[in-house]
Amino acid sequence: MKEKALLHKLCVEAGHRGQGIGGSLLAAVEEQLRREGCRTVHLWVDAGRAAARRLYQRRGFEETRTVQDYYGPGRTGINMVLSLDL
């Protein structure tokens, strides 16, 4: 296993948001990555997705950089990183 993972996509259907499903999914992913020896998890999130950003921040992700137009004109991408304790 590589020490660095990229979380490409995490989706919860709109009608099921706010029930802890996203947090549970992230916790399961984090635990599996720890078992496999991964040290950091990286992801990109649209700056306009405030709820997603809050979820990641609650799980310990930190914003490391922003890229203008990452998701297209006028849509800023934010890179977030989580350090996993092994």
C-alpha positions as CSV (number, residue, x, y, z in Angstrom):
1,M,0.0,0.0,0.0
2,K,1.2,3.5,-0.7
3,E,1.6,5.9,2.1
4,K,-0.6,8.5,0.4
5,A,-4.2,8.0,-0.8
6,L,-6.4,10.2,-2.9
7,L,-10.1,10.1,-2.1
8,H,-11.7,10.7,-5.5
9,K,-15.3,10.9,-4.7
10,L,-17.7,10.5,-1.7
11,C,-21.4,10.9,-2.5
12,V,-24.5,10.7,-0.3
13,E,-27.9,11.2,-1.9
14,A,-29.4,14.5,-1.1
15,G,-32.3,13.1,0.8
16,H,-30.0,11.1,3.1
17,R,-27.6,13.9,4.0
18,G,-27.3,15.1,7.6
19,Q,-27.8,11.6,9.0
20,G,-24.1,10.8,9.6
21,I,-23.7,8.6,6.6
22,G,-20.9,10.6,5.1
23,G,-19.0,10.6,8.4
24,S,-19.5,6.9,8.8
25,L,-18.2,6.3,5.2
26,L,-15.2,8.4,5.9
27,A,-14.4,6.7,9.2
28,A,-14.5,3.3,7.4
29,V,-12.2,4.5,4.7
30,E,-9.8,6.0,7.2
31,E,-9.7,2.8,9.2
32,Q,-9.1,0.6,6.2
33,L,-6.3,2.9,5.0
34,R,-4.7,2.9,8.5
35,R,-4.7,-0.9,8.4
36,E,-3.0,-0.8,5.1
37,G,-0.2,1.5,6.3
38,C,-1.4,4.7,4.6
39,R,-0.2,7.9,6.3
40,T,-2.2,10.7,4.6
41,V,-5.5,11.0,2.7
42,H,-5.8,13.8,0.1
43,L,-9.0,15.1,-1.6
44,W,-10.3,18.0,-3.6
45,V,-13.6,19.7,-2.8
46,D,-15.5,22.5,-4.5
47,A,-15.2,25.7,-2.4
48,G,-19.0,26.2,-2.8
49,R,-19.8,22.9,-1.1
50,A,-19.8,24.3,2.5
51,A,-21.4,21.2,4.0
52,A,-18.8,18.9,2.5
53,R,-16.0,21.1,3.7
54,R,-17.4,21.1,7.2
55,L,-17.7,17.3,7.1
56,Y,-14.1,16.9,6.1
57,Q,-12.9,19.4,8.7
58,R,-14.8,17.6,11.4
59,R,-13.0,14.4,10.4
60,G,-9.7,16.3,10.8
61,F,-8.9,17.3,7.2
62,E,-7.0,20.5,6.8
63,E,-7.2,22.9,3.8
64,T,-3.8,23.1,2.2
65,R,-4.3,25.1,-1.0
66,T,-6.8,26.5,-3.4
67,V,-6.9,26.5,-7.2
68,Q,-9.1,28.9,-9.1
69,D,-11.2,27.4,-11.8
70,Y,-10.3,23.9,-10.7
71,Y,-13.8,22.7,-11.4
72,G,-14.4,25.0,-14.4
73,P,-14.8,28.8,-14.7
74,G,-15.6,30.4,-11.4
75,R,-15.4,27.2,-9.4
76,T,-12.5,27.1,-7.0
77,G,-11.1,23.7,-5.8
78,I,-9.7,23.3,-2.3
79,N,-7.2,20.6,-1.6
80,M,-7.6,19.0,1.9
81,V,-5.3,16.6,3.7
82,L,-5.8,14.2,6.6
83,S,-2.8,12.8,8.5
84,L,-3.6,9.3,9.7
85,D,-2.3,8.1,13.1
86,L,-0.9,4.6,12.7
